[in-house]
């Protein structure tokens, strides 16, 4: 469900004054200002005030706050459980009893103005933003491309390249720091091909937790460093991911993936979910060997902490390092 005008529901504790808005001036008190009793959009206190009011409402209704995630609330009634996860003005909820779920929806609708969405699952996409940015940079009629760049292209510094307007260029590519204008145009053409692509989170997905870790060996032509990627899935749902250039041995990315899985394991314990060994699938047999075998040599001195961290959690039964071929 979505809370309409959520920030207008929060009460503020600080003294905040605003000028009389145009069209709402008081003829008797033109030289005076309004003192706010409730929050307004644009106030830095607004998100906190809304969270405080919603939190108070849920706790008074019998919910218990999660021990790890303070935006998670749980309600137990008899043998049934209701789970409510909030993110600013969006609320995802579900439970083991249809009556309990329906009762919560009605209770929230009476208290706040709500909008309800379907129960089958959630589809996250950027279709509107993609179409807007294509229109903004006059790429709406461009020829679609099936990939964001050629698989044979290697990007490096172009010392003799044509100078471009950096302000316009950065506005086009956002956080993509690419020095090739044609490469950026290709990305826009790829967005033209995939505006409706997104992530589907099915309500019927399993709750099997696992992580993947991969890297391209010495992929950067300039400094020969590798780019590593990790992703974590709950059932078929991709819930977190990262991609970054490595500073050192590939064990760093395995350590990073393990750390994320352990955080997710602790967070999901508030949902009543318990996990044994979580599979962490790695394409590097050397990284697995260094993490699992109690042998240190000169090349691993700079990664002792990560080595011990991984080995400790392997021995505790938290994770299971499993080899997976690069193609998978």
GUVOBA-497140 format. One record per atom (N, C-alpha, C, O): x, y, z. Coordinates in steps of 0.02 Angstrom, whole numbers, padded with zeros to 5 digits, always signed. Layout:
XYZ ...
***
This chain:
+00042-00060+00000 +00000+00000+00000 +00044+00062+00000 +00102+00061+00021 +00014+00116-00024 +00049+00180-00029 +00009+00232+00011 -00051+00238+00002 +00044+00269+00054 +00011+00320+00095 +00011+00385+00056 +00064+00412+00039 -00048+00412+00041 -00053+00474+00003 -00039+00534+00048 -00064+00538+00104 +00002+00580+00023 +00021+00640+00062 +00047+00621+00131 +00027+00651+00181 +00092+00571+00133 +00115+00542+00196 +00144+00595+00243 +00130+00595+00303 +00186+00639+00216 +00221+00687+00260 +00175+00737+00294 +00194+00769+00343 +00114+00745+00268 +00066+00791+00299 +00034+00760+00361 -00003+00794+00397 +00048+00697+00375 +00020+00663+00433 +00063+00669+00496 +00040+00654+00551 +00125+00691+00488 +00171+00692+00544 +00165+00755+00586 +00161+00811+00560 +00166+00746+00652 +00167+00803+00699 +00239+00820+00715 +00281+00775+00725 +00255+00884+00717 +00324+00905+00731 +00330+00934+00801 +00284+00967+00825 +00386+00919+00833 +00398+00942+00902 +00433+01009+00903 +00424+01048+00950 +00474+01024+00851 +00510+01087+00850 +00463+01145+00833 +00410+01135+00803 +00483+01206+00850 +00445+01265+00831 +00467+01285+00761 +00524+01304+00749 +00419+01282+00714 +00432+01300+00644 +00378+01348+00622 +00319+01337+00632 +00400+01403+00590 +00353+01455+00568 +00359+01464+00492 +00413+01457+00464 +00302+01479+00459 +00303+01490+00387 +00264+01554+00372 +00218+01574+00409 +00282+01585+00316 +00245+01643+00294 +00175+01622+00273 +00164+01564+00254 +00128+01668+00276 +00060+01652+00254 +00062+01640+00178 +00084+01683+00140 +00039+01581+00156 +00043+01564+00085 -00004+01607+00043 -00057+01628+00068 +00014+01621-00019 -00029+01662-00063 -00099+01632-00070 -00106+01572-00081 -00150+01675-00062 -00218+01652-00066 -00248+01632+00001 -00308+01620+00006 -00206+01627+00052 -00229+01607+00119 -00208+01658+00172 -00203+01641+00231 -00196+01720+00151 -00176+01772+00199 -00236+01792+00241 -00293+01794+00218 -00222+01808+00304 -00274+01833+00349 -00274+01909+00345 -00223+01942+00356 -00332+01938+00328 -00337+02010+00319 -00322+02048+00383 -00298+02105+00381 -00336+02017+00441 -00325+02050+00506 -00253+02045+00529 -00230+02087+00569 -00217+01995+00506 -00149+01984+00532 -00099+01976+00475 -00063+01925+00472 -00095+02025+00432 -00051+02020+00374 +00022+02019+00393 +00063+01993+00355 +00040+02047+00452 +00110+02050+00471 +00131+01991+00514 +00186+01990+00542 +00088+01940+00520 +00104+01883+00562 +00117+01821+00519 +00104+01820+00459 +00144+01769+00552 +00161+01706+00518 +00123+01648+00550 +00095+01656+00604 +00122+01591+00517 +00090+01532+00545 +00141+01490+00583 +00199+01483+00562 +00119+01461+00639 +00159+01411+00674 +00132+01342+00654 +00073+01328+00659 +00178+01299+00631 +00157+01233+00607 +00144+01185+00665 +00184+01181+00712 +00088+01148+00660 +00073+01094+00708 +00091+01027+00677 +00109+00979+00711 +00087+01025+00610 +00102+00963+00575 +00154+00978+00520 +00166+01036+00503 +00183+00925+00494 +00238+00932+00446 +00213+00954+00377 +00154+00945+00361 +00258+00982+00338 +00245+01000+00269 +00301+00969+00226 +00356+00959+00250 +00286+00955+00163 +00338+00933+00117 +00390+00987+00110 +00374+01047+00105 +00453+00968+00110 +00508+01015+00105 +00542+01027+00172 +00599+01051+00173 +00509+01011+00227 +00541+01017+00293 +00587+00957+00305 +00569+00900+00289 +00646+00970+00332 +00692+00914+00346 +00665+00869+00402 +00686+00812+00408 +00618+00897+00443 +00589+00857+00496 +00533+00811+00471 +00512+00766+00507 +00509+00822+00408 +00449+00787+00384 +00455+00711+00383 +00411+00677+00409 +00509+00682+00355 +00513+00609+00354 +00515+00579+00424 +00483+00528+00438 +00552+00611+00469 +00558+00586+00537 +00491+00591+00574 +00472+00547+00612 +00455+00647+00562 +00390+00657+00595 +00340+00605+00571 +00301+00579+00611 +00340+00590+00507 +00294+00539+00480 +00311+00470+00508 +00266+00432+00529 +00375+00453+00510 +00396+00388+00537 +00376+00382+00610 +00353+00329+00632 +00384+00436+00649 +00367+00435+00720 +00292+00423+00730 +00273+00385+00774 +00251+00454+00688 +00178+00445+00696 +00158+00374+00677 +00118+00342+00711 +00185+00350+00621 +00168+00282+00599 +00193+00230+00649 +00157+00182+00664 +00253+00239+00673 +00282+00194+00723 +00239+00192+00786 +00224+00138+00812 +00218+00251+00810 +00176+00254+00870 +00109+00218+00858 +00085+00183+00902 +00080+00228+00799 +00016+00197+00783 +00023+00121+00782 -00020+00086+00808 +00076+00095+00751 +00086+00023+00746 +00100-00009+00814 +00074-00062+00830 +00141+00024+00854 +00157-00003+00920 +00095-00005+00965 +00085-00052+01003 +00053+00047+00961 -00009+00048+01000 -00058-00005+00975 -00102-00027+01013 -00051-00026+00912 -00095-00077+00884 -00071-00148+00899 -00101-00197+00877 -00016-00154+00938 +00007-00219+00959 +00067-00246+00921 +00088-00302+00933 +00095-00206+00875 +00152-00229+00836 +00216-00226+00878 +00221-00187+00926 +00265-00266+00860 +00332-00265+00890 +00382-00246+00836 +00379-00272+00780 +00428-00201+00853 +00478-00179+00805 +00532-00231+00797 +00551-00264+00845 +00559-00238+00736 +00613-00285+00723 +00676-00266+00762 +00689-00207+00773 +00714-00316+00781 +00774-00303+00821 +00832-00279+00778 +00877-00244+00803 +00833-00296+00715 +00887-00275+00669 +00864-00217+00626 +00899-00166+00622 +00807-00224+00594 +00780-00173+00549 +00723-00136+00585 +00671-00165+00600 +00734-00072+00598 +00685-00032+00636 +00627-00009+00594 +00583+00027+00618 +00625-00028+00530 +00567-00013+00488 +00524-00075+00477 +00478-00076+00436 +00540-00128+00515 +00502-00191+00511 +00460-00197+00574 +00484-00188+00630 +00395-00214+00565 +00350-00223+00622 +00313-00289+00615 +00292-00308+00560 +00305-00325+00672 +00273-00390+00671 +00217-00393+00722 +00222-00365+00777 +00163-00427+00703 +00105-00434+00747 +00087-00508+00751 +00080-00541+00700 +00080-00534+00812 +00060-00604+00822 -00009-00607+00854 -00022-00575+00905 -00053-00645+00823 -00121-00655+00848 -00137-00729+00847 -00146-00758+00793 -00140-00760+00906 -00150-00832+00908 -00090-00866+00877 -00034-00857+00898 -00103-00906+00826 -00047-00939+00792 -00028-00905+00727 +00012-00932+00689 -00056-00846+00713 -00043-00811+00650 +00004-00752+00660 +00009-00724+00715 +00037-00734+00607 +00085-00679+00608 +00072-00632+00550 +00059-00653+00494 +00077-00567+00564 +00071-00515+00513 +00138-00477+00510 +00164-00456+00562 +00165-00469+00450 +00229-00436+00440 +00218-00371+00401 +00186-00372+00348 +00244-00316+00427 +00237-00251+00395 +00306-00220+00387 +00342-00211+00436 +00324-00203+00325 +00388-00171+00311 +00373-00103+00280 +00337-00098+00231 +00402-00050+00309 +00388+00017+00284 +00451+00047+00253 +00507+00035+00275 +00440+00086+00200 +00494+00124+00169 +00465+00192+00151 +00434+00201+00099 +00477+00240+00195 +00450+00308+00190 +00373+00305+00186 +00341+00293+00237 +00344+00315+00127 +00271+00314+00122 +00244+00251+00088 +00185+00247+00073 +00288+00202+00077 +00267+00139+00047 +00269+00084+00100 +00315+00080+00140 +00218+00042+00100 +00212-00011+00150 +00199-00077+00115 +00152-00083+00075 +00241-00127+00129 +00230-00195+00104 +00209-00238+00163 +00243-00237+00215 +00155-00275+00157 +00132-00314+00213 +00103-00381+00190 +00080-00387+00133 +00104-00429+00234 +00077-00496+00219 +00076-00537+00283 +00108-00518+00332 +00040-00592+00281 +00036-00633+00341 +00009-00702+00327 -00007-00719+00270 +00004-00742+00380 -00018-00811+00374 -00094-00818+00376 -00121-00872+00366 -00128-00762+00390 -00201-00763+00394 -00230-00709+00349 -00213-00650+00356 -00275-00729+00303 -00307-00680+00259 -00348-00629+00299 -00350-00570+00282 -00381-00653+00352 -00422-00608+00393 -00378-00556+00427 -00398-00498+00433 -00319-00576+00450 -00273-00530+00484 -00247-00477+00435 -00242-00418+00453 -00232-00498+00375 -00208-00452+00323 -00263-00402+00304 -00249-00342+00298 -00323-00427+00295 -00379-00383+00276 -00396-00333+00331 -00411-00275+00318 -00392-00357+00393 -00406-00313+00451 -00355-00256+00455 -00373-00200+00469 -00291-00272+00441 -00240-00220+00443 -00251-00169+00388 -00244-00109+00399 -00268-00193+00327 -00280-00148+00271 -00337-00100+00287 -00333-00040+00272 -00391-00126+00317 -00448-00084+00335 -00430-00034+00390 -00450+00024+00388 -00391-00058+00439 -00370-00015+00495 -00327+00043+00469 -00336+00100+00491 -00281+00029+00423 -00238+00081+00396 -00278+00130+00353 -00265+00190+00354 -00327+00105+00315 -00367+00147+00272 -00411+00195+00312 -00426+00251+00290 -00432+00172+00372 -00472+00216+00416 -00429+00271+00446 -00452+00328+00455 -00366+00255+00460 -00322+00303+00493 -00289+00351+00444 -00283+00411+00458 -00270+00325+00386 -00235+00366+00336 -00268+00355+00268 -00305+00307+00258 -00254+00401+00222 -00279+00393+00154 -00230+00348+00117 -00171+00365+00108 -00254+00290+00095 -00210+00239+00068 -00227+00222-00004 -00283+00232-00027 -00178+00195-00039 -00188+00165-00105 -00162+00094-00102 -00105+00083-00082 -00202+00045-00123 -00183-00025-00118 -00164-00052-00187 -00194-00034-00238 -00114-00096-00187 -00091-00128-00249 -00105-00203-00244 -00125-00228-00192 -00093-00239-00300 -00109-00310-00304 -00064-00354-00261 -00009-00334-00244 -00089-00415-00243 -00052-00459-00199 -00006-00509-00234 +00030-00546-00201 -00007-00510-00301 +00031-00562-00336 +00106-00552-00330 +00145-00600-00331 +00127-00491-00325 +00198-00476-00321 +00211-00403-00336 +00164-00364-00342 +00275-00385-00343 +00294-00316-00355 +00342-00312-00414 +00390-00350-00417 +00329-00266-00460 +00373-00256-00518 +00404-00187-00513 +00369-00137-00513 +00470-00185-00509 +00507-00123-00502 +00540-00106-00569 +00578-00145-00596 +00524-00046-00595 +00552-00027-00659 +00561+00048-00662 +00539+00085-00618 +00594+00072-00716 +00607+00143-00725 +00581+00166-00794 +00613+00207-00827 +00524+00139-00814 +00498+00154-00881 +00486+00228-00892 +00508+00255-00943 +00453+00262-00846 +00437+00333-00854 +00501+00374-00856 +00509+00418-00899 +00547+00360-00809 +00610+00398-00807 +00650+00387-00871 +00679+00434-00898 +00651+00325-00896 +00687+00309-00957 +00659+00348-01016 +00697+00378-01055 +00594+00348-01023 +00562+00384-01079 +00573+00459-01074 +00582+00494-01124 +00570+00485-01012 +00581+00557-01002 +00652+00578-01021 +00662+00629-01053 +00702+00537-01002 +00771+00556-01016 +00787+00547-01090 +00828+00585-01117 +00756+00499-01123 +00764+00492-01196 +00736+00552-01232 +00765+00577-01280 +00678+00577-01208 +00647+00636-01238 +00689+00698-01224 +00697+00741-01268 +00716+00703-01164 +00756+00761-01144 +00816+00771-01190 +00832+00827-01208 +00849+00716-01208 +00909+00721-01249 +00896+00701-01322 +00942+00682-01358 +00832+00707-01342 +00813+00698-01412 +00836+00631-01440 +00861+00627-01496 +00828+00578-01400 +00847+00511-01422 +00786+00466-01426 +00792+00405-01431 +00726+00496-01423 +00664+00457-01423 +00652+00418-01487 +00619+00366-01487 +00679+00444-01544 +00668+00411-01608 +00730+00372-01631 +00734+00352-01689 +00777+00362-01585 +00839+00327-01604 +00826+00253-01616 +00777+00225-01591 +00871+00221-01653 +00865+00150-01668 +00882+00109-01605 +00935+00119-01576 +00838+00064-01584 +00852+00024-01524 +00911-00024-01534 +00924-00048-01589 +00948-00037-01479 +01003-00085-01479 +00990-00136-01424 +00964-00120-01371 +01010-00199-01438 +00995-00252-01390 +01046-00258-01333 +01033-00292-01284 +01103-00224-01340 +01155-00225-01287 +01178-00154-01274 +01178-00113-01320 +01200-00138-01213 +01222-00069-01198 +01289-00051-01229 +01304+00008-01237 +01329-00101-01247 +01392-00087-01282 +01416-00151-01317 +01393-00206-01300 +01460-00143-01363 +01486-00200-01399 +01528-00243-01352 +01566-00216-01311 +01522-00308-01357 +01560-00352-01314 +01634-00353-01333 +01676-00376-01294 +01651-00326-01392 +01721-00325-01414 +01754-00257-01401 +01813-00249-01415 +01716-00209-01375 +01743-00142-01363 +01782-00139-01298 +01758-00162-01246 +01841-00110-01300 +01881-00099-01240 +01890-00024-01231 +01920+00008-01274 +01865+00005-01177 +01867+00077-01166 +01931+00097-01129 +01948+00066-01078 +01965+00148-01153 +02021+00177-01117 +02024+00251-01136 +01982+00275-01174 +02073+00286-01110 +02078+00358-01123 +02091+00372-01196 +02135+00341-01227 +02054+00419-01225 +02062+00439-01295 +02096+00508-01295 +02063+00560-01292 +02162+00507-01300 +02201+00569-01295 +02187+00616-01353 +02193+00677-01346 +02169+00589-01411 +02158+00630-01471 +02084+00638-01486 +02065+00659-01541 +02041+00623-01438 +01969+00625-01449 +01942+00696-01454 +01975+00744-01434 +01882+00702-01481 +01849+00767-01490 +01824+00793-01422 +01794+00755-01384 +01835+00856-01408 +01813+00886-01346 +01736+00892-01346 +01706+00904-01398 +01706+00882-01287 +01633+00886-01281 +01614+00933-01225 +01655+00949-01182 +01551+00955-01226 +01525+00996-01172 +01515+00952-01111 +01470+00911-01109 +01558+00961-01061 +01558+00916-01003 +01493+00919-00964 +01469+00868-00939 +01465+00979-00957 +01403+00986-00918 +01346+00947-00951 +01310+00910-00917 +01339+00955-01017 +01287+00919-01053 +01301+00844-01052 +01256+00803-01042 +01364+00826-01061 +01384+00756-01064 +01370+00721-00998 +01343+00666-00997 +01389+00752-00942 +01377+00722-00877 +01303+00718-00861 +01280+00671-00828 +01265+00767-00886 +01193+00764-00876 +01162+00705-00912 +01113+00676-00889 +01192+00687-00970 +01167+00631-01009 +01183+00564-00976 +01141+00520-00973 +01244+00557-00952 +01265+00491-00928 +01258+00482-00854 +01268+00427-00829 +01240+00536-00816 +01231+00528-00744 +01294+00505-00711 +01345+00539-00713 +01292+00446-00681 +01349+00420-00645 +01395+00377-00688 +01444+00351-00663 +01380+00369-00754 +01422+00329-00798 +01481+00372-00822 +01472+00416-00863 +01541+00359-00797 +01599+00399-00814 +01633+00368-00875 +01684+00334-00870 +01605+00381-00934 +01631+00354-00996 +01654+00412-01040 +01619+00462-01047 +01713+00404-01070 +01741+00460-01108 +01726+00455-01182 +01756+00492-01222 +01680+00411-01203 +01664+00402-01274 +01592+00421-01286 +01546+00389-01260 +01581+00473-01327 +01514+00497-01340 +01471+00444-01376 +01412+00437-01361 +01502+00408-01423 +01466+00356-01458 +01443+00301-01411 +01389+00272-01420 +01484+00286-01361 +01465+00235-01312 +01403+00256-01273 +01360+00215-01258 +01400+00321-01257 +01342+00347-01221 +01279+00343-01264 +01225+00324-01240 +01286+00360-01328 +01229+00356-01373 +01204+00284-01379 +01144+00272-01384 +01251+00237-01377 +01230+00167-01381 +01191+00146-01319 +01143+00108-01323 +01212+00172-01262 +01175+00157-01200 +01104+00184-01204 +01057+00151-01182 +01096+00244-01233 +01029+00272-01241 +00988+00229-01289 +00928+00220-01279 +01020+00204-01341 +00985+00160-01388 +00966+00094-01356 +00915+00064-01372 +01008+00072-01309 +00991+00011-01271 +00931+00025-01225 +00887-00017-01218 +00929+00084-01193 +00872+00103-01152 +00808+00107-01193 +00753+00092-01170 +00815+00129-01256 +00758+00132-01302 +00730+00061-01313 +00670+00053-01322 +00775+00011-01313 +00754-00059-01325 +00724-00090-01262 +00685-00137-01266 +00743-00064-01202 +00723-00098-01140 +00687-00053-01090 +00701-00058-01030 +00641-00009-01110 +00611+00037-01062 +00569+00002-01009 +00561+00026-00953 +00541-00056-01027 +00496-00091-00981 +00532-00145-00941 +00500-00181-00902 +00598-00151-00949 +00634-00201-00910 +00634-00181-00836 +00635-00122-00819 +00634-00231-00792 +00635-00216-00721 +00645-00279-00680 +00666-00331-00707 +00631-00275-00616 +00639-00331-00570 +00571-00353-00545 +00532-00313-00521 +00558-00418-00550 +00494-00446-00528 +00505-00483-00463 +00547-00529-00459 +00468-00464-00412 +00470-00498-00347 +00403-00533-00337 +00353-00502-00320 +00404-00599-00346 +00343-00638-00342 +00325-00654-00270 +00368-00669-00229 +00260-00649-00255 +00238-00665-00187 +00243-00740-00174 +00240-00762-00116 +00250-00780-00227 +00253-00853-00219 +00323-00881-00223 +00332-00941-00226 +00375-00837-00221 +00444-00860-00227 +00465-00898-00164 +00439-00886-00110 +00512-00944-00172 +00539-00981-00115 +00582-00935-00072 +00595-00878-00091 +00603-00959-00014 +00643-00918+00032 +00713-00948+00040 +00740-00949+00096 +00741-00971-00015 +00808-01000-00015 +00859-00944-00027 +00857-00910-00078 +00904-00933+00021 +00952-00878+00018 +01018-00903-00010 +01044-00955+00011 +01047-00865-00058 +01112-00883-00085 +01144-00822-00115 +01111-00772-00130 +01211-00826-00124 +01249-00770-00152 +01295-00794-00208 +01316-00852-00208 +01310-00749-00255 +01356-00764-00310 +01412-00712-00310 +01401-00653-00296 +01472-00734-00327 +01529-00689-00332 +01568-00705-00395 +01584-00763-00408 +01584-00654-00435 +01617-00665-00499 +01664-00606-00513 +01656-00552-00483 +01712-00616-00557 +01757-00562-00576 +01786-00576-00645 +01794-00634-00665 +01801-00522-00683 +01837-00531-00746 +01911-00522-00731 +01931-00473-00701 +01952-00568-00752 +02023-00569-00733 +02061-00513-00770 +02065-00513-00831 +02089-00466-00731 +02130-00411-00758 +02095-00378-00817 +02125-00367-00870 +02031-00361-00807 +01991-00335-00862 +02008-00264-00883 +01995-00246-00941 +02037-00223-00840 +02053-00154-00857 +02118-00152-00896 +02169-00177-00873 +02117-00121-00956 +02177-00119-00998 +02229-00071-00971 +02288-00077-00988 +02209-00024-00928 +02256+00027-00904 +02295+00003-00844 +02357+00003-00845 +02260-00019-00791 +02295-00041-00730 +02292-00116-00718 +02318-00140-00668 +02260-00153-00765 +02255-00226-00762 +02218-00252-00700 +02226-00310-00682 +02179-00210-00669 +02139-00232-00612 +02075-00265-00636 +02050-00250-00690 +02048-00308-00594 +01986-00344-00612 +01926-00305-00587 +01930-00268-00538 +01870-00315-00620 +01806-00289-00596 +01766-00348-00567 +01756-00398-00601 +01745-00341-00506 +01709-00395-00473 +01636-00378-00464 +01617-00319-00457 +01594-00429-00463 +01523-00419-00453 +01497-00470-00403 +01519-00528-00403 +01450-00450-00362 +01417-00496-00316 +01341-00484-00320 +01320-00428-00334 +01302-00535-00307 +01230-00526-00302 +01202-00577-00253 +01229-00631-00244 +01147-00558-00220 +01116-00600-00170 +01042-00610-00189 +01008-00561-00205 +01019-00672-00188 +00950-00687-00207 +00914-00722-00150 +00942-00765-00115 +00851-00703-00141 +00806-00738-00095 +00754-00773-00140 +00709-00741-00167 +00761-00838-00148 +00722-00874-00197 +00742-00851-00266 +00802-00852-00283 +00695-00830-00307 +00709-00805-00374 +00716-00729-00375 +00724-00699-00429 +00711-00697-00318 +00711-00623-00314 +00781-00596-00300 +00812-00613-00249 +00805-00553-00345 +00869-00519-00334 +00857-00462-00285 +00819-00416-00299 +00891-00464-00227 +00877-00414-00176 +00935-00366-00163 +00925-00312-00136 +00997-00385-00182 +01052-00337-00176 +01108-00358-00223 +01114-00416-00241 +01149-00309-00243 +01202-00323-00291 +01254-00268-00289 +01240-00213-00264 +01313-00281-00314 +01365-00230-00319 +01413-00248-00375 +01419-00306-00394 +01446-00197-00403 +01496-00206-00455 +01548-00152-00446 +01532-00092-00448 +01611-00172-00438 +01663-00122-00427 +01731-00150-00447 +01742-00210-00451 +01777-00103-00460 +01845-00124-00477 +01881-00147-00413 +01876-00114-00361 +01917-00202-00418 +01951-00229-00360 +02016-00192-00347 +02050-00170-00394 +02034-00187-00283 +02097-00157-00265 +02151-00210-00256 +02210-00197-00264 +02129-00272-00239 +02178-00325-00227 +02148-00392-00246 +02106-00396-00291 +02168-00445-00212 +02149-00513-00228 +02074-00523-00231 +02036-00487-00199 +02053-00575-00270 +01982-00588-00279 +01947-00608-00214 +01886-00608-00211 +01986-00624-00163 +01956-00642-00098 +01916-00584-00070 +01870-00595-00031 +01934-00522-00089 +01897-00463-00065 +01823-00467-00083 +01781-00451-00042 +01808-00488-00145 +01738-00490-00166 +01700-00546-00131 +01641-00538-00116 +01735-00602-00117 +01703-00657-00080 +01687-00634-00009 +01633-00648+00017 +01734-00598+00020 +01724-00569+00087 +01664-00522+00088 +01622-00525+00133 +01660-00478+00036 +01605-00430+00032 +01538-00465+00024 +01489-00445+00056 +01536-00516-00018 +01474-00553-00029 +01453-00589+00035 +01394-00591+00052 +01502-00619+00070 +01487-00654+00133 +01460-00606+00185 +01412-00622+00220 +01490-00547+00190 +01468-00497+00238 +01395-00478+00226 +01355-00471+00272 +01377-00469+00161 +01309-00450+00144 +01260-00507+00161 +01205-00494+00186 +01279-00568+00148 +01236-00626+00163 +01224-00631+00238 +01168-00647+00260 +01275-00619+00278 +01268-00623+00351 +01221-00569+00377 +01182-00580+00423 +01225-00509+00347 +01180-00454+00367 +01108-00473+00349 +01062-00463+00389 +01098-00502+00289 +01032-00523+00269 +01006-00579+00313 +00946-00580+00330 +01049-00624+00333 +01030-00679+00377 +01005-00652+00444 +00954-00676+00470 +01041-00603+00471 +01020-00573+00535 +00954-00535+00527 +00911-00538+00571 +00947-00498+00471 +00885-00460+00459 +00825-00506+00452 +00772-00493+00480 +00833-00560+00414 +00779-00606+00401 +00759-00646+00463 +00705-00675+00465 +00802-00647+00514 +00784-00682+00576 +00725-00648+00610 +00687-00680+00646 +00716-00582+00598 +00659-00546+00625 +00594-00569+00592 +00540-00561+00621 +00598-00598+00532 +00540-00624+00498 +00524-00696+00520 +00476-00726+00497 +00565-00721+00567 +00555-00790+00589 +00588-00840+00542 +00574-00900+00547 +00632-00816+00497 +00665-00861+00450 +00734-00880+00477 +00772-00837+00498 +00748-00944+00477 +00812-00970+00502 +00848-01006+00445 +00818-01046+00409 +00912-00994+00438 +00952-01024+00385 +01011-01061+00414 +01040-01040+00464 +01028-01117+00384 +01089-01154+00401 +01146-01126+00361 +01158-01066+00361 +01182-01170+00327 +01237-01146+00284 +01208-01113+00222 +01168-01143+00186 +01228-01051+00210 +01206-01014+00150 +01256-01025+00094 +01315-01010+00104 +01236-01052+00037 +01283-01062-00018 +01309-00996-00046 +01270-00952-00064 +01375-00990-00049 +01407-00933-00081 +01445-00961-00140 +01497-00993-00132 +01420-00949-00200 +01448-00979-00261 +01501-00934-00291 +01489-00876-00307 +01562-00963-00299 +01620-00925-00321 +01652-00961-00380 +01655-01022-00381 +01675-00922-00430 +01705-00952-00489 +01780-00963-00481 +01812-00991-00525 +01809-00940-00426 +01881-00945-00415 +01898-00999-00365 +01882-00993-00305 +01929-01053-00389 +01948-01107-00343 +02004-01084-00296 +02008-01108-00239 +02047-01038-00319 +02101-01014-00276 +02074-00975-00217 +02100-00981-00161 +02021-00934-00229 +01991-00896-00174 +01960-00942-00123 +01964-00930-00063 +01928-00996-00147 +01899-01045-00101 +01953-01080-00061 +01945-01090+00000 +02008-01098-00094 +02062-01133-00060 +02093-01090-00005 +02106-01113+00050 +02106-01026-00021 +02136-00980+00028 +02090-00971+00088 +02113-00967+00145 +02024-00968+00075 +01977-00956+00129 +01966-01017+00173 +01953-01010+00233 +01971-01077+00145 +01952-01137+00181 +02011-01176+00211 +02003-01212+00260 +02071-01169+00181 +02128-01207+00205 +02169-01166+00255 +02183-01108+00241 +02187-01195+00312 +02223-01158+00365 +02297-01150+00349 +02340-01168+00389 +02313-01123+00290 +02382-01113+00269 +02390-01041+00247 +02355-01017+00203 +02437-01006+00278 +02451-00937+00258 +02521-00934+00227 +02567-00967+00252 +02528-00897+00175 +02594-00888+00145 +02602-00814+00129 +02557-00774+00142 +02659-00795+00102 +02677-00724+00094 +02626-00685+00053 +02616-00626+00065 +02594-00717+00005 +02548-00680-00039 +02482-00664-00005 +02444-00623-00031 +02467-00694+00052 +02403-00681+00085 +02410-00639+00148 +02362-00632+00186 +02469-00612+00161 +02478-00573+00222 +02433-00512+00225 +02409-00493+00279 +02422-00480+00167 +02383-00418+00166 +02308-00432+00170 +02268-00385+00175 +02287-00495+00169 +02216-00510+00173 +02201-00557+00231 +02152-00594+00230 +02244-00556+00283 +02234-00600+00341 +02165-00591+00371 +02132-00640+00388 +02142-00528+00379 +02078-00515+00411 +02021-00547+00372 +01978-00579+00401 +02020-00537+00306 +01968-00566+00265 +01972-00642+00265 +01921-00676+00264 +02033-00668+00264 +02043-00740+00266 +02012-00770+00329 +01975-00818+00326 +02029-00740+00386 +02003-00765+00450 +01927-00757+00454 +01893-00800+00481 +01902-00702+00428 +01830-00688+00429 +01792-00743+00392 +01744-00771+00418 +01814-00758+00331 +01781-00809+00291 +01787-00878+00322 +01739-00916+00326 +01848-00895+00344 +01859-00961+00373 +01819-00970+00437 +01792-01024+00449 +01815-00917+00477 +01778-00921+00540 +01704-00936+00528 +01675-00978+00561 +01674-00901+00480 +01603-00911+00466 +01590-00977+00428 +01535-01005+00432 +01641-01001+00392 +01634-01067+00361 +01633-01121+00416 +01592-01167+00414 +01678-01114+00465 +01681-01164+00519 +01620-01160+00565 +01600-01210+00593 +01591-01099+00572 +01531-01092+00613 +01469-01121+00579 +01418-01132+00612 +01474-01134+00515 +01416-01161+00479 +01371-01107+00451 +01314-01122+00431 +01396-01045+00448 +01354-00991+00421 +01352-00992+00345 +01300-00980+00315 +01409-01007+00313 +01413-01007+00241 +01444-01071+00216 +01476-01108+00254 +01434-01084+00152 +01465-01142+00119 +01493-01118+00054 +01455-01100+00009 +01560-01117+00048 +01592-01093-00013 +01589-01147-00066 +01617-01202-00057 +01556-01133-00121 +01544-01182-00174 +01571-01156-00240 +01561-01097-00257 +01607-01199-00277 +01633-01177-00341 +01578-01181-00395 +01540-01229-00397 +01576-01130-00437 +01529-01129-00493 +01568-01104-00553 +01607-01057-00548 +01558-01136-00611 +01596-01117-00671 +01574-01048-00692 +01517-01028-00681 +01619-01011-00723 +01608-00941-00742 +01545-00932-00784 +01509-00883-00777 +01532-00980-00829 +01474-00974-00873 +01408-00973-00834 +01358-00946-00859 +01408-01001-00775 +01347-01003-00733 +01345-00948-00680 +01297-00944-00642 
***
